[in-house]
Amino acid sequence: MAHTRGRRRRTAGAPAAAAAVVLALAPPAQAVPARGPVQGAATAVEGGYIVALKRGPGAPSASSGRGRETVERYGVSIRRTYRTALDGYAIRADETQARRLAADPAVASVTRDARVSLRSAAAPRRSPRTQPYPPSWGLDRIDQPDPVPDGAPERTLDGAYTAPADGGRGVTVYVVDSGVRTGHRDFGGRARSGWDFVDDDPVAEDGNGHGTHVAATAAGTRYGVAKRADVVAVRVLDDRGQGTSAQVLAGLDWVLKHAVRPAVVNLSLGTTDPAPVPAWDTAVRTGIASGLTFTVAAGNEGLSAGSSSPGRVREAITVGATDRFDRRPRFSNWGPAVDLFAPGDRIVSASHTSDTAAATRSGTSMAAPHAAGAAALYLAAHRSASPARVSAALTAAAATGAVRGAGRGSPNRLLRVAN
């Protein structure tokens, strides 16, 4: 019996020895590179990523050598450095490199560089501040408190636009878009170029027309809400109205560094494949925390605005569109992320084709600058107002219950300029 037990012990010990050999030959767990999540849409810019570094005491900054070393040790190449709107980089990398970088403890997030596009879908005796027979019905609508009677806008619109006499004087509207035809007569010398992040030069002229239309809706002499505000063009979209989130982030980085306050930043653009862009959201929130009011287009997918950036940023003023009958067009996004609605269907404003040209466009792209102009009017009278206070003032002044078919969860508020 004793002999049998000894054989069993030897037999049982063999697997243990084999296991020890296997363990000795296997690489240590930490030798397998960790991989983290990469966020963003699948239809993104191939090989393009946005890296956000963590902030805090002892953390490497994007402008430091340690920050660059943190990123470059994964074999990626840095294309652009963000220092203000975001502490991070635009990089070129493959999927494996990006996921390894995302696992680095110094990295907050890695997001695919998304493709970005425009948010456009295919007048009695007056005081000096009153514009008789404005060329756009949108101007006529936003100074009226009552809902449009069903099928009869002429019974509410009075053929005039009346706004505060200062007209936004002393406030700057930064239009991050396709550029602006700054010499257009509607700007009266109040528009200038900031920077062109498509051609990387200081002349942000418009080869598409979208940015000029947006800028004039916000602050044009004839077409605009805030007729005395200044305009600065920041070009991030090309002549086809397309760009990348890396370019938009570069534009926001520039605005945050150079902005003259009080100021409003208008973003009438979004990703072509509606999806969150965390780095973009961070940049907008950073700008708002610095005192800049942001107005953003809700989007034209007919979806919840909370599904994509920057419309989902709670601190921004997210704007849906209405038509001249106070209806939400089918293209306009909706939902709790929307703060208010504004005219956005068949809006007449300045065009880029000549210094006197006009064009008609539709989209939440056209709604957002109405709100940007209203924010500029408020800031002209309340120069130290925080973005939260500006947002609260616009929502408090809005006409309630006016929007037809606002959408599930949407606030039923229509932009109104209070006098």
C-alpha positions in Angstrom: 0.0 0.0 0.0 2.8 2.3 0.8 4.4 1.7 -2.6 1.2 2.5 -4.4 0.8 5.8 -2.7 4.4 6.8 -3.7 3.6 6.1 -7.4 0.5 8.3 -7.2 2.5 11.1 -5.7 5.0 11.0 -8.5 2.3 10.9 -11.1 0.5 13.9 -9.6 3.7 15.8 -9.5 4.3 15.5 -13.3 1.5 17.9 -14.4 2.7 20.4 -11.8 6.2 20.3 -13.2 4.9 20.7 -16.7 2.8 23.7 -15.6 5.9 25.2 -14.1 7.7 24.8 -17.5 4.8 26.4 -19.4 4.7 29.3 -17.0 8.4 29.8 -17.3 8.2 30.0 -21.0 5.1 32.3 -21.2 5.9 36.1 -21.4 5.0 38.1 -18.4 1.5 39.7 -18.6 2.8 43.2 -18.7 4.9 42.5 -21.8 1.6 42.3 -23.9 0.9 46.0 -24.9 -2.3 47.2 -23.4 -4.9 48.6 -25.7 -7.5 51.2 -24.9 -10.7 52.3 -26.6 -10.7 54.5 -29.7 -13.8 56.6 -30.0 -15.6 58.1 -33.0 -17.4 57.2 -36.2 -16.2 54.3 -38.4 -16.4 56.6 -41.5 -13.6 58.8 -40.4 -10.4 60.3 -41.9 -8.2 57.2 -42.6 -5.2 57.2 -40.2 -6.3 60.4 -38.5 -6.8 60.7 -34.7 -7.3 63.3 -32.1 -5.4 62.8 -28.8 -6.5 64.5 -25.6 -4.0 64.5 -22.7 -5.1 64.4 -19.1 -4.9 67.6 -17.2 -3.7 68.0 -13.7 -0.6 68.5 -11.5 2.3 66.6 -12.9 0.6 65.7 -16.1 2.5 66.3 -19.4 1.2 69.1 -21.5 0.9 69.1 -25.3 3.4 72.0 -25.6 6.1 70.2 -23.5 8.7 67.8 -24.7 7.4 65.2 -22.3 3.9 65.4 -23.9 5.4 64.8 -27.3 7.5 61.9 -26.1 4.4 60.4 -24.4 2.7 60.2 -27.8 5.6 59.6 -30.2 6.9 56.6 -28.4 4.0 54.6 -29.9 5.3 55.3 -33.4 2.7 57.9 -34.3 3.4 61.2 -36.1 2.2 64.5 -34.7 0.4 66.7 -37.3 -0.8 69.5 -35.2 -0.6 70.6 -31.5 -3.5 72.0 -29.6 -2.7 74.2 -26.6 -5.8 76.2 -25.7 -9.1 74.6 -26.7 -7.6 71.2 -26.0 -4.4 69.9 -24.5 -3.5 67.4 -27.2 -2.6 66.6 -30.8 -3.8 65.6 -34.2 -1.8 62.5 -35.2 -1.3 60.0 -38.0 -1.4 56.4 -36.8 -2.7 53.0 -37.5 -5.4 51.3 -35.4 -3.0 49.3 -33.3 -0.8 52.4 -32.5 -3.9 54.4 -31.6 -5.3 51.7 -29.3 -2.0 51.3 -27.5 -1.7 55.1 -27.1 -5.3 55.2 -25.7 -4.2 52.9 -22.9 -1.4 55.2 -21.8 -2.2 56.6 -18.3 -1.4 60.2 -19.5 -4.0 60.1 -22.2 -7.6 61.1 -21.6 -9.0 60.0 -25.0 -8.2 59.0 -28.5 -10.8 59.8 -31.1 -10.9 59.2 -34.8 -10.6 62.4 -36.9 -14.1 62.8 -38.3 -15.2 64.4 -41.6 -17.1 67.6 -41.1 -19.6 69.3 -43.3 -22.0 72.2 -43.3 -25.3 72.2 -41.4 -27.4 73.6 -44.4 -30.0 71.4 -46.0 -30.2 71.1 -49.5 -42.2 97.2 -42.9 -45.4 102.7 -40.4 -43.0 105.3 -39.1 -40.1 103.6 -37.4 -37.4 104.4 -34.9 -33.8 104.3 -36.1 -33.4 100.8 -34.8 -36.3 99.4 -36.9 -35.6 97.9 -40.3 -38.7 98.1 -42.5 -39.3 95.2 -44.9 -36.3 93.1 -44.0 -35.2 90.8 -46.8 -35.4 87.7 -44.7 -38.7 86.6 -43.0 -36.5 85.3 -40.2 -35.7 88.8 -39.0 -39.3 89.8 -39.1 -40.2 86.7 -37.1 -37.8 86.9 -34.2 -39.2 90.2 -32.8 -42.8 88.9 -32.7 -44.0 87.2 -29.5 -47.1 85.4 -30.8 -47.3 82.1 -32.6 -48.0 82.3 -36.3 -51.7 81.4 -37.0 -51.8 78.1 -38.9 -51.3 78.8 -42.6 -51.3 82.5 -42.2 -47.8 84.0 -41.3 -48.8 87.4 -42.7 -51.2 87.8 -39.8 -48.3 87.8 -37.3 -45.3 89.1 -39.3 -45.6 92.9 -39.4 -43.0 93.6 -42.1 -40.4 95.0 -39.8 -37.5 94.0 -37.6 -36.9 96.0 -34.4 -33.9 95.4 -32.2 -32.0 97.2 -29.5 -30.4 100.4 -30.8 -26.8 99.5 -30.0 -27.1 96.6 -32.5 -24.4 94.5 -30.8 -21.8 97.2 -31.0 -18.6 96.2 -29.2 -19.2 92.4 -29.5 -17.4 90.1 -31.9 -18.9 87.1 -33.6 -16.4 84.5 -34.5 -17.7 82.4 -37.5 -15.9 79.1 -37.6 -17.0 77.9 -41.0 -16.1 78.0 -44.7 -14.7 81.6 -44.5 -16.4 84.9 -45.1 -16.4 87.4 -48.0 -15.2 90.1 -45.7 -15.6 92.8 -48.3 -19.3 92.3 -48.8 -21.2 95.5 -48.4 -23.5 94.0 -45.8 -20.6 94.0 -43.3 -19.8 97.7 -43.8 -16.1 97.1 -42.9 -16.9 95.3 -39.7 -15.7 91.8 -40.9 -12.1 90.6 -41.0 -10.2 87.4 -41.4 -8.8 85.5 -38.5 -7.0 82.5 -39.9 -7.5 79.9 -42.7 -6.9 76.4 -41.5 -7.6 74.9 -44.9 -4.8 76.8 -46.8 -2.9 77.7 -43.5 -2.7 81.4 -44.2 -4.2 84.6 -42.7 -6.8 85.2 -45.4 -10.0 83.3 -44.5 -12.0 84.1 -47.7 -15.0 82.1 -48.6 -15.1 79.8 -51.6 -18.3 78.1 -50.7 -20.8 80.8 -49.6 -22.0 79.1 -46.4 -19.8 81.1 -44.0 -20.7 84.4 -45.6 -24.4 83.6 -45.4 -24.0 82.6 -41.7 -22.0 85.7 -40.8 -24.4 88.1 -42.5 -27.4 86.4 -40.7 -25.7 87.0 -37.4 -24.3 90.5 -38.0 -25.0 91.9 -41.5 -26.3 95.5 -41.9 -29.2 94.4 -44.0 -29.5 90.7 -43.4 -28.3 90.4 -39.8 -29.7 90.3 -36.3 -26.9 92.3 -34.6 -26.2 95.0 -37.2 -23.3 96.6 -35.4 -21.4 93.6 -34.2 -18.0 92.8 -35.6 -17.3 89.5 -37.5 -14.1 87.4 -37.5 -13.8 84.6 -40.1 -12.1 81.4 -39.1 -12.0 79.1 -42.1 -12.0 75.3 -41.3 -14.1 74.0 -44.3 -13.0 74.0 -48.0 -14.8 75.2 -51.1 -17.0 72.1 -51.1 -18.0 72.8 -47.5 -16.0 69.9 -46.1 -13.2 69.5 -43.6 -12.1 67.4 -40.6 -12.6 67.6 -36.9 -8.8 68.2 -36.6 -9.3 71.4 -38.7 -12.3 72.5 -36.6 -10.3 71.9 -33.4 -7.4 74.0 -34.8 -9.9 76.8 -35.5 -11.3 76.6 -32.0 -7.8 76.6 -30.6 -7.1 79.8 -32.5 -10.3 81.5 -31.3 -9.7 80.7 -27.7 -6.2 82.1 -27.9 -7.1 85.3 -29.8 -10.7 86.1 -28.9 -11.6 89.7 -28.0 -14.4 89.6 -25.5 -17.3 89.9 -25.2 -17.7 87.4 -28.0 -19.9 84.8 -29.5 -18.6 81.7 -31.4 -20.9 80.2 -34.0 -20.6 76.6 -35.2 -22.9 75.9 -38.1 -21.3 72.5 -38.9 -21.0 68.9 -37.7 -19.7 65.5 -38.5 -20.9 63.9 -41.7 -21.6 60.7 -39.8 -23.5 61.9 -36.7 -21.4 60.8 -33.8 -19.9 62.2 -30.6 -16.4 63.8 -30.9 -15.2 64.0 -27.3 -12.2 66.2 -28.1 -14.6 68.6 -29.9 -16.9 68.7 -26.9 -14.0 69.4 -24.6 -12.9 72.3 -26.8 -16.3 73.9 -26.8 -16.6 73.5 -23.0 -13.2 75.0 -22.5 -14.2 78.0 -24.6 -17.4 78.4 -22.6 -15.5 78.1 -19.3 -13.2 81.0 -20.6 -16.2 83.2 -21.1 -17.1 82.7 -24.7 -20.8 82.1 -25.6 -21.2 79.3 -28.2 -24.2 78.9 -30.5 -24.3 75.6 -32.4 -26.5 74.1 -35.1 -28.6 71.2 -33.8 -28.0 69.3 -37.1 -30.0 68.3 -40.2 -30.5 64.6 -39.8 -34.0 64.7 -38.3 -32.6 62.9 -35.2 -32.0 63.7 -31.6 -29.4 66.5 -31.3 -27.9 64.7 -28.3 -26.4 62.0 -30.6 -23.7 64.1 -32.1 -21.1 66.9 -31.5 -21.2 69.7 -30.8 -25.0 69.8 -30.5 -24.9 67.6 -27.5 -22.8 70.0 -25.4 -25.1 71.1 -22.7 -23.3 74.4 -21.9 -23.6 75.6 -25.5 -26.8 77.2 -27.0 -28.0 74.4 -29.4 -30.4 75.7 -32.0 -33.0 73.9 -34.1 -34.8 75.3 -37.1 -38.3 76.5 -37.9 -40.0 77.6 -41.1 -42.1 80.7 -41.7 -45.2 78.8 -40.4 -43.4 78.1 -37.1 -43.1 74.4 -38.0 -40.0 72.4 -37.3 -38.8 71.2 -40.8 -38.3 67.5 -41.1 -34.5 68.0 -41.5 -34.1 69.8 -38.1 -32.7 67.7 -35.2 -34.7 67.9 -32.0 -34.8 66.6 -28.4 -33.7 67.7 -24.9 -30.2 68.8 -26.2 -31.9 71.7 -28.2 -32.1 74.9 -26.2 -34.4 76.8 -28.6 -35.5 77.0 -32.2 -34.9 79.9 -34.7 -35.8 80.6 -38.3 -33.8 78.2 -40.6 -35.8 77.5 -43.7 -35.4 79.6 -46.9 -33.3 82.3 -45.2 -32.1 85.1 -47.4 -28.6 86.5 -46.6 -25.3 87.6 -48.2 -23.6 85.5 -50.8 -19.9 85.0 -51.5 -20.2 85.6 -55.3 -19.9 89.4 -55.2 -19.9 92.2 -52.7 -23.6 92.8 -53.2 -24.9 89.3 -53.9 -27.5 87.4 -51.8 -28.6 83.8 -51.6 -31.3 81.7 -50.0 -30.3 78.7 -47.8 -32.0 76.3 -45.4 -30.7 74.3 -42.4 -30.0 74.6 -38.8 -26.9 76.3 -40.1 -29.1 79.3 -40.7 -30.9 79.0 -37.4 -27.8 79.1 -35.2 -26.6 82.6 -36.4 -29.9 84.1 -35.6 -29.2 83.0 -32.0 -25.6 84.2 -32.3 -26.9 87.7 -33.3 -29.3 87.7 -30.4 -26.5 86.7 -28.0 -24.4 89.6 -29.4 -27.3 92.0 -28.8 -27.6 90.8 -25.2 -23.8 91.0 -24.6 -23.7 94.6 -25.9 -26.0 95.6 -23.1 -24.5 93.2 -20.5 -20.8 93.1 -21.3 -19.7 91.0 -18.4 -22.5 88.4 -18.7 -21.3 84.8 -18.5 -22.3 82.3 -21.2 -24.7 80.7 -18.8 -26.4 84.1 -18.2 -26.6 84.8 -22.0 -28.2 81.4 -22.5 -30.7 81.9 -19.7 -31.6 85.3 -21.1 -32.3 84.0 -24.6 -34.4 81.1 -23.4 -36.3 83.4 -21.0 -37.1 85.8 -23.8 -38.2 83.1 -26.3 -41.8 82.7 -27.4 -43.1 79.6 -25.8 -45.5 77.1 -27.3 -45.0 78.5 -30.8 -43.2 75.7 -32.5 -45.3 73.1 -34.3 -44.0 69.6 -34.2 -41.0 70.5 -32.0 -40.1 66.9 -31.5 -40.1 64.5 -28.6 -38.3 66.1 -25.6 -37.7 69.4 -27.3 -38.3 72.6 -25.4 -41.0 74.6 -27.2 -39.1 77.8 -27.4 -38.7 80.1 -30.4 -36.0 82.7 -30.5 -37.2 86.2 -29.8 -35.2 89.4 -29.6 -36.5 91.5 -26.7 -36.5 95.3 -27.0 
